[in-house]
Amino acid sequence: MKLKNALVALTALGVFASPLAAQAGTTASAAAGKITNVPGMGVRQSTVVRSKQKADGAIVALAVVGAAAGGYGIYEAVKDDKSNGS
């Protein structure tokens, strides 16, 4: 019973501590220094996304097939195949 209580306490601590850790303001760049300080490295810039790089209908079809497969999996998991004994 003590192990169960310890696991519940650790889970609760994780639930309450995760937002604090997310807002701590720590970044990998703060520990490693600025990348622009490296000689020969320029400032990073974003690029324009062209229409041929955008998602097309195949992505939508794949999402529909994935949702259908997930729904079928849930249906099979909750389906009751047991006989009532009569």
Secondary structure, 3 states (H helix, E strand, C coil): CHHHHHHHHHHHHHHHHHHHHHCCCCCHHHHHCCHHHCCCCCCCCCCCCCHHHCCCHHHHHHHHHHHHHHHHHHHHHHCCCCCCCC
